[in-house]
Amino acid sequence: MAQQQQGERSMQARTGRDKQRYGPNGERLVAGVVPLNSDRSQVLLIQSSGRKGWVLPKGGWETDEKTQAEAACREAWEEAGIECKVEKDLGTIDEKRSESQIRKYGILAPRASYRFYEVKVRVERDNWPEKHKRDRKWMTYRTAKDLLQDRPELLEALERSSIRR
């Protein structure tokens, strides 16, 4: 997969869902990363923009992206300010939240099908598109596991990764 150089990276996060891809049953196709440090002892989590708590970088796979891995790396840049290299495909994880948990602004959002990739963080930038609304923090497996308890699909991605336990 071609890696973009910093000069080519946009400082604007994509918004809206006009380019969003959907699966055969209407599910939103979401790509995400489990960003590990070089010795796999820590994972980088970001603060959720929609509610309190910590999450893995993830977002919609869009129609102008050839692969979900490409979308996952774009989301890692936009949400966490990292440039990364895909090390391992962690597979597909179906939505595990209830309808009440995925209601956004009183509206039922489409269910999601997640595709996660274990990535090695190559560079952490000081400025990134969503810096103004997200913090990022390196965490141990145990801390991340505790913080992801209410997001079972994200916890499953962490469990599938090769992070040191």
TORKOL-4160 file (C-alpha; in steps of 0.2 Angstrom, whole numbers, padded with zeros to 4 digits, m for minus):
165
<pt num="1" X="0000" Y="0000" Z="0000"/>
<pt num="2" X="0007" Y="0017" Z="m0005"/>
<pt num="3" X="0011" Y="0028" Z="0010"/>
<pt num="4" X="0007" Y="0047" Z="0009"/>
<pt num="5" X="0020" Y="0059" Z="0013"/>
<pt num="6" X="0016" Y="0072" Z="0027"/>
<pt num="7" X="0016" Y="0086" Z="0013"/>
<pt num="8" X="0002" Y="0077" Z="0004"/>
<pt num="9" X="m0009" Y="0073" Z="0020"/>
<pt num="10" X="m0024" Y="0084" Z="0022"/>
<pt num="11" X="m0027" Y="0094" Z="0038"/>
<pt num="12" X="m0045" Y="0093" Z="0034"/>
<pt num="13" X="m0055" Y="0078" Z="0041"/>
<pt num="14" X="m0068" Y="0071" Z="0029"/>
<pt num="15" X="m0086" Y="0074" Z="0035"/>
<pt num="16" X="m0103" Y="0067" Z="0030"/>
<pt num="17" X="m0108" Y="0051" Z="0023"/>
<pt num="18" X="m0111" Y="0055" Z="0005"/>
<pt num="19" X="m0096" Y="0043" Z="0000"/>
<pt num="20" X="m0100" Y="0030" Z="0013"/>
<pt num="21" X="m0099" Y="0012" Z="0007"/>
<pt num="22" X="m0113" Y="0000" Z="0013"/>
<pt num="23" X="m0114" Y="m0019" Z="0013"/>
<pt num="24" X="m0127" Y="m0031" Z="0006"/>
<pt num="25" X="m0138" Y="m0029" Z="0021"/>
<pt num="26" X="m0137" Y="m0010" Z="0023"/>
<pt num="27" X="m0123" Y="m0011" Z="0036"/>
<pt num="28" X="m0111" Y="0003" Z="0036"/>
<pt num="29" X="m0093" Y="m0003" Z="0031"/>
<pt num="30" X="m0081" Y="0004" Z="0044"/>
<pt num="31" X="m0062" Y="0002" Z="0044"/>
<pt num="32" X="m0051" Y="0004" Z="0059"/>
<pt num="33" X="m0034" Y="0002" Z="0067"/>
<pt num="34" X="m0026" Y="m0006" Z="0082"/>
<pt num="35" X="m0011" Y="0005" Z="0083"/>
<pt num="36" X="0004" Y="m0003" Z="0093"/>
<pt num="37" X="0020" Y="0004" Z="0098"/>
<pt num="38" X="0036" Y="m0004" Z="0091"/>
<pt num="39" X="0038" Y="m0017" Z="0105"/>
<pt num="40" X="0019" Y="m0020" Z="0105"/>
<pt num="41" X="0018" Y="m0016" Z="0124"/>
<pt num="42" X="0005" Y="m0002" Z="0121"/>
<pt num="43" X="m0009" Y="0003" Z="0110"/>
<pt num="44" X="m0014" Y="0021" Z="0106"/>
<pt num="45" X="m0032" Y="0025" Z="0110"/>
<pt num="46" X="m0041" Y="0041" Z="0106"/>
<pt num="47" X="m0055" Y="0050" Z="0115"/>
<pt num="48" X="m0072" Y="0048" Z="0107"/>
<pt num="49" X="m0079" Y="0063" Z="0099"/>
<pt num="50" X="m0097" Y="0059" Z="0101"/>
<pt num="51" X="m0097" Y="0054" Z="0119"/>
<pt num="52" X="m0085" Y="0052" Z="0134"/>
<pt num="53" X="m0073" Y="0038" Z="0134"/>
<pt num="54" X="m0059" Y="0030" Z="0124"/>
<pt num="55" X="m0059" Y="0021" Z="0107"/>
<pt num="56" X="m0049" Y="0015" Z="0093"/>
<pt num="57" X="m0047" Y="0025" Z="0077"/>
<pt num="58" X="m0060" Y="0020" Z="0065"/>
<pt num="59" X="m0072" Y="0027" Z="0052"/>
<pt num="60" X="m0082" Y="0024" Z="0036"/>
<pt num="61" X="m0074" Y="0016" Z="0021"/>
<pt num="62" X="m0078" Y="0028" Z="0007"/>
<pt num="63" X="m0081" Y="0025" Z="m0012"/>
<pt num="64" X="m0065" Y="0034" Z="m0017"/>
<pt num="65" X="m0054" Y="0022" Z="m0007"/>
<pt num="66" X="m0048" Y="0006" Z="m0015"/>
<pt num="67" X="m0046" Y="m0004" Z="0001"/>
<pt num="68" X="m0052" Y="m0004" Z="0019"/>
<pt num="69" X="m0034" Y="m0004" Z="0024"/>
<pt num="70" X="m0032" Y="0013" Z="0015"/>
<pt num="71" X="m0048" Y="0019" Z="0024"/>
<pt num="72" X="m0041" Y="0013" Z="0041"/>
<pt num="73" X="m0025" Y="0022" Z="0038"/>
<pt num="74" X="m0034" Y="0038" Z="0033"/>
<pt num="75" X="m0044" Y="0037" Z="0049"/>
<pt num="76" X="m0029" Y="0034" Z="0059"/>
<pt num="77" X="m0021" Y="0050" Z="0052"/>
<pt num="78" X="m0037" Y="0061" Z="0054"/>
<pt num="79" X="m0042" Y="0055" Z="0071"/>
<pt num="80" X="m0025" Y="0051" Z="0080"/>
<pt num="81" X="m0012" Y="0060" Z="0070"/>
<pt num="82" X="m0002" Y="0045" Z="0066"/>
<pt num="83" X="0006" Y="0038" Z="0050"/>
<pt num="84" X="0006" Y="0019" Z="0051"/>
<pt num="85" X="0010" Y="0003" Z="0042"/>
<pt num="86" X="m0003" Y="m0011" Z="0041"/>
<pt num="87" X="0005" Y="m0027" Z="0049"/>
<pt num="88" X="m0009" Y="m0038" Z="0050"/>
<pt num="89" X="m0028" Y="m0040" Z="0045"/>
<pt num="90" X="m0038" Y="m0043" Z="0060"/>
<pt num="91" X="m0053" Y="m0048" Z="0050"/>
<pt num="92" X="m0072" Y="m0043" Z="0051"/>
<pt num="93" X="m0081" Y="m0040" Z="0067"/>
<pt num="94" X="m0100" Y="m0037" Z="0067"/>
<pt num="95" X="m0109" Y="m0024" Z="0076"/>
<pt num="96" X="m0112" Y="m0029" Z="0094"/>
<pt num="97" X="m0121" Y="m0014" Z="0102"/>
<pt num="98" X="m0140" Y="m0014" Z="0104"/>
<pt num="99" X="m0151" Y="m0002" Z="0095"/>
<pt num="100" X="m0152" Y="0009" Z="0110"/>
<pt num="101" X="m0133" Y="0010" Z="0111"/>
<pt num="102" X="m0131" Y="0015" Z="0092"/>
<pt num="103" X="m0145" Y="0029" Z="0093"/>
<pt num="104" X="m0137" Y="0045" Z="0088"/>
<pt num="105" X="m0146" Y="0061" Z="0091"/>
<pt num="106" X="m0162" Y="0051" Z="0094"/>
<pt num="107" X="m0160" Y="0043" Z="0076"/>
<pt num="108" X="m0156" Y="0024" Z="0074"/>
<pt num="109" X="m0139" Y="0024" Z="0064"/>
<pt num="110" X="m0136" Y="0009" Z="0052"/>
<pt num="111" X="m0128" Y="m0006" Z="0060"/>
<pt num="112" X="m0109" Y="m0007" Z="0056"/>
<pt num="113" X="m0098" Y="m0021" Z="0050"/>
<pt num="114" X="m0080" Y="m0017" Z="0056"/>
<pt num="115" X="m0064" Y="m0022" Z="0048"/>
<pt num="116" X="m0048" Y="m0019" Z="0059"/>
<pt num="117" X="m0030" Y="m0019" Z="0055"/>
<pt num="118" X="m0015" Y="m0020" Z="0067"/>
<pt num="119" X="m0004" Y="m0006" Z="0063"/>
<pt num="120" X="0014" Y="m0001" Z="0068"/>
<pt num="121" X="0015" Y="0018" Z="0071"/>
<pt num="122" X="0028" Y="0025" Z="0060"/>
<pt num="123" X="0026" Y="0044" Z="0065"/>
<pt num="124" X="0016" Y="0053" Z="0078"/>
<pt num="125" X="0012" Y="0071" Z="0072"/>
<pt num="126" X="0010" Y="0086" Z="0083"/>
<pt num="127" X="m0004" Y="0093" Z="0072"/>
<pt num="128" X="m0018" Y="0083" Z="0064"/>
<pt num="129" X="m0036" Y="0086" Z="0057"/>
<pt num="130" X="m0046" Y="0081" Z="0073"/>
<pt num="131" X="m0033" Y="0087" Z="0086"/>
<pt num="132" X="m0045" Y="0101" Z="0092"/>
<pt num="133" X="m0058" Y="0088" Z="0097"/>
<pt num="134" X="m0048" Y="0072" Z="0102"/>
<pt num="135" X="m0034" Y="0068" Z="0113"/>
<pt num="136" X="m0024" Y="0052" Z="0111"/>
<pt num="137" X="m0015" Y="0042" Z="0124"/>
<pt num="138" X="m0003" Y="0026" Z="0124"/>
<pt num="139" X="m0010" Y="0013" Z="0136"/>
<pt num="140" X="m0006" Y="m0004" Z="0141"/>
<pt num="141" X="m0017" Y="m0019" Z="0136"/>
<pt num="142" X="m0025" Y="m0020" Z="0154"/>
<pt num="143" X="m0029" Y="m0002" Z="0154"/>
<pt num="144" X="m0036" Y="m0002" Z="0136"/>
<pt num="145" X="m0046" Y="m0018" Z="0139"/>
<pt num="146" X="m0054" Y="m0009" Z="0154"/>
<pt num="147" X="m0058" Y="0006" Z="0144"/>
<pt num="148" X="m0066" Y="m0003" Z="0130"/>
<pt num="149" X="m0078" Y="m0014" Z="0140"/>
<pt num="150" X="m0093" Y="m0004" Z="0133"/>
<pt num="151" X="m0088" Y="m0006" Z="0115"/>
<pt num="152" X="m0087" Y="m0025" Z="0113"/>
<pt num="153" X="m0082" Y="m0024" Z="0094"/>
<pt num="154" X="m0067" Y="m0013" Z="0098"/>
<pt num="155" X="m0062" Y="m0024" Z="0113"/>
<pt num="156" X="m0063" Y="m0039" Z="0101"/>
<pt num="157" X="m0051" Y="m0030" Z="0089"/>
<pt num="158" X="m0039" Y="m0027" Z="0103"/>
<pt num="159" X="m0040" Y="m0046" Z="0108"/>
<pt num="160" X="m0036" Y="m0051" Z="0090"/>
<pt num="161" X="m0020" Y="m0040" Z="0090"/>
<pt num="162" X="m0003" Y="m0046" Z="0095"/>
<pt num="163" X="m0001" Y="m0033" Z="0109"/>
<pt num="164" X="0009" Y="m0040" Z="0124"/>
<pt num="165" X="m0003" Y="m0045" Z="0138"/>
